Amino acid sequence: MRFSMKAQLGAAGVAALLLTTAGTVPSQAADEIRLSSRSANWDIVLIESGVAAKYDLKIELVNLRTGVEVAEALVGGSVDVGSIGETPLTSLLAQTKDVVVIGTAVSTDGSYAKVIVRKDSPLQTLEDLKGKKIATKIGSGSYRALSDFCAQRGCTINDFEILNTAPAAILAAVESGSVDAGIWFAPTTSIAVAKGFGRIMMDFKGANQGQASWVANRKYAEENPDMVARFLAATIEAQDILVNDHDRAAQLLAQGLQKRGRDLSADILKMGLGDFDYSPGVFADRKVNILSGVFDTLKKAGKIRVDKPDFAAALQPQHYEEALKIRAAAK
């Protein structure tokens, strides 16, 4: 999906673009930036709000399904920017210096991950879950939240019967009673509550620190610092909506998800917005600590066999600092 050419360029811009085709004026292609999207809240609000046009940007969406796919696209240069969670980002930075971290899309302390049970379930505590069937996606952030939360309380992931379940199937499993509980996040958990068959038993607040980061292809960022800064200025404005205007954010999310084939009401989507911290920024010390902690976990599990990289060297806060100036000037 792209923004309206007329909305971004105006009549003169459209005419100039037509002349470009004939080779009579310089190309306008530099104003287009390729963004990978997994239909995350921050992606959808960025697109649906139209704020990119305010910064003379045209966003070309490249739809991808996983953080691993985003990482590969960034390294290969098929996208210019994208957001990646802490686990795939850690693995990526351990393998290559071809990407740089330019900002933060969302942060969490683990409280976003929730245990959903049937409304009539007798389960009340983590101890009650031991030996029970739990539907979640193995390897996901929700799975890691359970593992880390449990480890803090003297138990292990092996105390539960984890059924590796696609996110779309978690609710059906809980509603049918084929599992005792599911672990995921909003809006999935909000749907269960709104439909009346589920209740939130607990969350994993304090389990771990996590972030999804805005990441850019290193070569692209070095050659197009102005584009990167303008893109970040747009993300700052979009994330401000998620932080400070839940009503508008929910409406934009409902609108964007409907275009993507998901019909969810703004009321349901609004329920889970407070579960995440969408504050923009780089948060260098916190980000390095998070990546370092994930690296240690992956190393211990044998999933990474290289030495720990210099995570701080992958952070380029100057793009965000410039974005703040651009954002201030645009107000």
BATORDO-333593 format. One record per residue: residue in three letters; x, y, z of N, C-alpha, C in turn. Coordinates in steps of 0.02 Angstrom, whole numbers, plus 50000, padded with zeros to 5 digits. Layout:
<sites>
ALAXYZXYZXYZ ...
</sites>
This chain:
<sites>
MET500424994150000500005000050000500445006150000 ARG500275011249959500645017449956500175023249967 PHE500455028749991500065034749999499885037549930 SER499345041449929499145044749867499705049149841 MET499865048349777500395052549748500195059849750 LYS499555061249737499335068149736499375071149806 ALA499205067149857499215069749925499915071549947 GLN500405067749922501095068849944501445074249903 LEU501325074549839501715078849797501345085049773 GLY500685084849773500305090349746500335090249670 ALA499965094749637499925094849564500605095949533 ALA500985100549562501655102049534502105096049539 GLY502045092449596502465086549605502295081049557 VAL501645080149544501445074949496501705076749427 ALA501655083149408501905085249343502655084049338 ALA503005085549392503725084449393503895077149385 LEU503485072949419503605065749414503505063249343 LEU503005066049309502885064049240503455066349196 LEU503725072249209504295074649170504915070449184 THR504965067849245505535063549261505545057549215 THR504965054749202504925048949158505215050449090 ALA505125056649068505395058549003506135060349007 GLY506405060349069507115061749077507285069049076 THR506805073549091506935080649085507065084049152 VAL506905080549210507045083349276507345077949320 PRO507655079549375507955074549419507425069849447 SER507615063749462507165058749489506915060449559 GLN506275058549574505995059449640506045053049681 ALA506375047849656506375041249689506675041449758 ALA507105046349773507435046649838506945047649895 ASP506345050149879505845051349931505445045049949 GLU505585039549917505235033349932505675028949975 ILE505395026450029505765022050074505385015450082 ARG505755009950078505455003350081505445000850154 LEU504844999550178504744997450247504464990350250 SER504804986050287504534979450298503974980050350 SER503444976150342502884976550388502634969550405 ARG502524968450470502204962250493501534963850524 SER501254969550505500604971850530500604972750606 ALA501174975050632501214976850702500834983450713 ASN500644984650775500254990750789500614997050766 TRP501274997450777501635003450759501685004350683 ASP501724998750647501704999150573501035001850549 ILE500504998950575499835000650551499665007950566 VAL499805010250626499645017150643500075021950602 LEU500695020150590501125024250547500825025050478 ILE500595019550449500315019750381499635023050379 GLU499185020850423498495023250420498425030650440 SER498875033050482498835040050502499055044750446 GLY499455042250398499685046350343500215051450362 VAL500515050650421500995055750444501625055950401 ALA501785050650366502405050650325502395056250273 ALA501805057550245501755062750194501945069650221 LYS501845070550285502025076850318502775078150314 TYR503155072650308503885073050305504145071550235 ASP503705072650186503895071750115504155064750101 LEU503835059850132504035052850122503475048950089 LYS503675044350049503215039550018503445032650041 ILE503005029150076503195022650104502955017050059 GLU503425012850040503255006750003503275000950052 LEU502694997850064502664992250111502884985750079 VAL503294982150115503494975350096503254970850151 ASN502724967050139502424962950191502824956550202 LEU503024955450264503394949550284503064946450345 ARG503214940250359502854936750412503234936450478 THR503894935850477504264934650539504854939550545 GLY505114940050606505694944150617506304941550580 VAL506344935050571506894932050533506874934350461 GLU506264934550432506194936950363506374944350357 VAL506194948250407506364955350407507124956150409 ALA507454952250452508174952550458508514950950391 GLU508284945750358508574943750294508464949150241 ALA507874952250242507724957550193508154963650205 LEU508284965350267508704971050283509424969950262 VAL509674964050276510364962450257510434962250182 GLY509944959350148509964958850075509814965350039 GLY509544970250075509404976650045508744977050007 SER508304972050016507654972249983507164976750021 VAL507334978550083506984983850119507504988450149 ASP507304994650162507774999550189507734999950265 VAL507134999350292507024999750364506494994650384 GLY506484992850448505984988250473506054987750548 SER505574984350580505614983350652505724975950667 ILE506144974650717506314967850736506314967150812 GLY506054961650837506064960150908506764958550932 GLU506834958250998507504957651026507854951051010 THR507474945551004507804939150991508094938650920 PRO507694939850868507994939650801508514945150790 LEU508424950850824508924956250817509584954150848 THR509554950850906510174948450938510544943650892 SER510174938850864510484934050819510774937550758 LEU510414942450732510644946150673511294949850687 LEU511314953550743511914957450758512514953050776 ALA512374946850796512924942250810513234939450746 GLN512884940350690513114937450626513364942650577 THR513134948850583513304953750531513324960850559 LYS513704965150524513724972250540513364976250486 ASP512964972850445512644976050388512004979850406 VAL511814979850470511224983550491511404987950551 VAL510994993150561511084997550619510414998650653 VAL510444999650718509845000850758509745008450763 ILE509155010750743509035018050739508495020550786 GLY508125016050819507605018450863507235012650896 THR506735014250935506335009250970505605009950951 ALA505295004350933504595004350914504135002850973 VAL504354998351018503944996551076504394993451128 SER504204994151191504574991051246504074987451291 THR504334982551329503904978851374504304976051433 ASP503974975051488504284971751545504024964651554 GLY503674962151502503384955451505502644955351521 SER502364961051542501664961051563501174960451505 TYR501414961451444500964960651386500744953451378 ALA501174948651397501014941551389500544939351445 LYS499964936551426499444935051475499224927751470 VAL499044925051526498744918351528497984919151523 ILE497704916251471496984916551460496694909651474 VAL496174909351514495834903051530495084903951518 ARG494724898351518494004898951512493724902551573 LYS493174906051564492894910051618492704905851678 ASP492514899551665492304895151719492874890751745 SER493494892051723494054887951744494224889051818 PRO494404883751855494594884451925495324886851933 LEU495704887251878496404889151881496464896451904 GLN496924897551952497004904351979497724906651981 THR498204902151985498904904051996499374900151950 LEU500004902251948500514898751910500594891651935 GLU500544890752000500604884052029500044879552003 ASP499454882251993498884878351967499004875951896 LEU499444879551859499574877851789500034871851781 LYS500394870051833500884864551827500534858051806 GLY500824854951754500544848751728499964849851681 LYS499764856151670499184857551628499404858851556 LYS498914858151510499034859351439498984866851425 ILE499514869651397499524876751381499674877751308 ALA499254881551274499354883051203499734889551195 THR500304889351163500684895351147501174893551091 LYS501494898451063501974897351009502664896651040 ILE502954890651033503624889551061504134894051026 GLY504544897251067505054901851040504824909051036 SER504184910251047503914917051043504084921051105 GLY503954927551103504054931751162503624929551220 SER503014927251206502564924951258502834918651292 TYR503114914251252503434908151278504024909951322 ARG504424914751299505014916851338504794920251403 ALA504244924051401503994927251461503804922051514 LEU503454916751493503284911351539503914908151567 SER504394906551524505014903351546505394907651596 ASP505464914051581505844918551624505484919851690 PHE504824920751686504424921951746504454915851792 CYS504394909951763504404903851802505094902851834 ALA505624904251796506294903351821506424907651883 GLN506104913451885506184917951943505834915052005 ARG505404910251993505004907452048505144900052061 GLY505724897752038505954891052055505634885352018 CYS505364886751959505094881251918505394881751849 THR505204877251804505464877351736504904876551686 ILE505064877651624504564876951570504324869851566 ASN504734865051589504544858051585504014856051636 ASP503844860651680503304859251728502614859651696 PHE502594861951634501964862751598501964858551535 GLU501384856751512501324853151448501184858451394 ILE501724860551362501664865851312501474862851244 LEU500934865351215500724863151149500894868751100 ASN501364867451054501574872451005500984874150960 THR500714880150967500084881950935500154888450897 ALA499904888550836499904894750797499484899850833 PRO499694906150834499314911350870498574911550853 ALA498414910450789497714910850768497304905150798 ALA497624899850821497254894050847497224893950923 ILE497564898550957497584898351030496894899451060 LEU496514904351035495854905751063495384899851054 ALA495394896850995494954891150981495094885451029 ALA495744884451043495934879051089495684880351159 VAL495724886651181495484888351248494724887851251 GLU494394890551200493654890551200493374883551199 SER493694879051161493444872151155493604867951216 GLY494074870251257494274866351315494784861051299 SER495074861051239495584856051221496254857551256 VAL496324863651283496894865451325496624868751388 ASP497044868851439496834871951502496934879551501 ALA497414881751460497564888851458497924890551393 GLY497924896851376498324899251320498744905151343 ILE499304906251312499724912051329499854915951265 TRP499624922151264499754926551207499624933651230 PHE499504938151183499424945151200498844948251161 ALA498704954451176498154957951141498324958951067 PRO497824958851022497104958651038496824951551048 THR497244946351040496984939551048496664938651116 THR497014940551169496734939651236496124944151247 SER496124949951217495544954551223494924951651190 ILE495024948051136494454945051101494114939851145 ALA494514935851181494224930751225493804933951280 VAL494044939451307493664942951359493044946151330 ALA493114949451272492544952851241491994947951222 LYS492184942051199491684937051179491374933551239 GLY491654934451298491334931851358491534924851379 PHE491954921451340492124914551360492784914251398 GLY493174919551398493834919251430493924924551484 ARG494424923351526494634928351574495404928251579 ILE495684933851597496404934351606496574931751675 MET496954926351679497134923451744497714927251775 MET498214929051734498804932551759499204935051699 ASP499674939451714500164941451663500864940151690 PHE501374942051652502064940551671502464946851682 LYS502154951651716502484957951732503134956651770 GLY503674959651746504324958851778504714952851754 ALA504424949051707504754942951684505404944451647 ASN505374949251602505954951051562505854957851529 GLN506404960551507506384966851470506424965251395 GLY505994968151357506004966851285505874973151245 GLN506114973351184505994978951140505964976651068 ALA505554979851029505594979350956505944985750933 SER506454985050892506854990750872506754992450799 TRP506814998850783506845000950714507564999850690 VAL507634996250635508284994350609508334996350536 ALA508924998450515509025000350445509614996650415 ASN509594995650351510174993150314510734998250323 ARG511324996050344511865000650361512055005150301 LYS512145002050244512345005850185511815011050168 TYR511175009150172510645013850157510655019750206 ALA510745018250271510755023550321511335028250311 GLU511915025550292512505029750280512415034250219 GLU512075031650169511995035450106511385040050107 ASN510905038650152510275042450154510085044550225 PRO510535048050261510375049850330509755054250336 ASP509635058550287509045062850289508405058850284 MET508405053850241507825049550233507685045750298 VAL508215043050329508135039350391507865043850445 ALA508125049950450507895054650501507155056450490 ARG506965057650428506265059350413505805053550428 PHE506035047450412505645041550429505545041050504 LEU506065042050542506015041650615505565047150642 ALA505575053050611505125058450632504405056250625 ALA504255052750570503575050150559503405044950611 THR503875040550628503735035350679503625038550747 ILE503995043850762503905047250826503185049850832 GLU502945052950778502265055650778501745050050783 ALA501865044550747501395038950749501385035650819 GLN501965034850848501995031750914501705036350968 ASP501735042750956501415047451002500665046251005 ILE500375044550948499655042850946499525036650989 LEU499955031550983499865025451021499945026551096 VAL500365031351114500485032751185499935037151215 ASN499735042251178499315047551208498605048051183 ASP498435044451130497755044951103497495038051085 HIS497295034251136497085027351125496465026751082 ASP496025031651086495415031451045495605031750971 ARG496015036550953496215037250883496635031350861 ALA497095029150905497515023450887497085017250873 ALA496585016050915496155010250905495765010750840 GLN495525016750823495165017650760495625016350700 LEU496235018850703496715017750649496885010350642 LEU496965006950699497114999850698496534995850668 ALA495924997550687495334994050660495304995050584 GLN495435001150563495435002750492495974998950454 GLY496574998750482497124995250449497044987750448 LEU496804984950503496714977750506496164975350459 GLN495644979550451495104977750404495384977150333 LYS495844981550315496154981150249496574974850242 ARG496794972150298497214966150298496804959850312 GLY496134960550310495704954750315495504952850386 ARG495614957250435495424955850504494914961050527 ASP494334958850546493794963350566493734963450642 LEU494094968150673494074968950746493834975950762 SER493424976450813493164983050832493694987150867 ALA493604993750864494074998250898494054997150973 ASP493464995351000493404994151072493844988351094 ILE493854983051055494284977251072495024979151067 LEU495184982751014495884984551003496134989451056 LYS495694993651080495894998551132496064995051197 MET495754989351211495854985851274496584984151288 GLY496974982651236497654980351248498194985551236 LEU498004991651219498514996651201498964998451260 GLY498684998251320499084999951379499564994451401 ASP499534988651368499974983151387500694984151361 PHE500784988851316501434990051286501644997351296 ASP502284998451296502555005251299502815007151230 TYR502455011451196502625013351128503065019651125 SER503345021651181503765027651182504345026951134 PRO504445031951091505005031451043505665033151078 GLY506215031851044506865033351072507375028051054 VAL507975028851080508495023851069508625019951133 PHE508615023351191508715019951255509325015451254 ALA509895018351237510495014551222510685009551276 ASP510735011851339510955007251392510475001451401 ARG509825003051401509324997851410509334992951352 LYS509404995651292509404991351232510004986551233 VAL510594989151251511194984951254511104979551307 ASN510814981351364510694976451417510224970951394 ILE509694972951359509204968051334509534963251285 LEU509884966051236510204961851185510734957351216 SER511104959951264511614955951297511304950151335 GLY510744951551369510394946351406510124940851361 VAL509834942851305509574937951257510144933851228 PHE510704937251214511284933651187511514928251236 ASP511554929951300511774925051350511304919051352 THR510654920451346510154914951347510234910551285 LEU510314913551227510394909751165511054905851165 LYS511564908951192512224905651195512184899451240 LYS511864900251297511784894651344511394888951313 ALA510904890751271510484885651239510814882551178 GLY511414885051160511774882351102511524884851036 LYS511124890251036510854892850974511304898050942 ILE511794900550979512294905150953512984902550975 ARG513444902150928514104899350943514674904250933 VAL514504910550923515024915750912515114919750976 ASP515644923750977515764928151034515254933851034 LYS515134936651093514654942051099514894948151060 PRO514474950851017514674956750978514634963051021 ASP514894968550994514844975051027514174978051007 PHE513664976651047512994978951030512954986651027 ALA513324990051070513314997351070513535000251003 ALA513984996750969514244999150905513714998950851 ALA513194994950862512654994350811512134999850819 LEU512165003650873511675008950885511905015450853 GLN511445018750817511605025150786511085030350808 PRO511155032850869510655037550895510635044350860 GLN511135045850819511145052350785510545053150738 HIS510305047550711509715047950667509105050150707 TYR509035047350767508465049150809508515056350833 GLU509115058550850509215065450872509025070350817 GLU509205068750755509015073050699508265072750687 ALA507965066850697507245066150689506865070550738 LEU507115071150798506785075450847506765082750824 LYS507305084950793507335091750767506825092650710 ILE506795087750666506325088050610505615087950636 ARG505475083750684504805083250713504605089850746 ALA505065092950782504925099350815504775104850765 ALA505145104850710505055109950659504395109050622 ALA504135102950621503525101450584502895102950624 LYS502955104050689502375105250731502055111950715 
</sites>
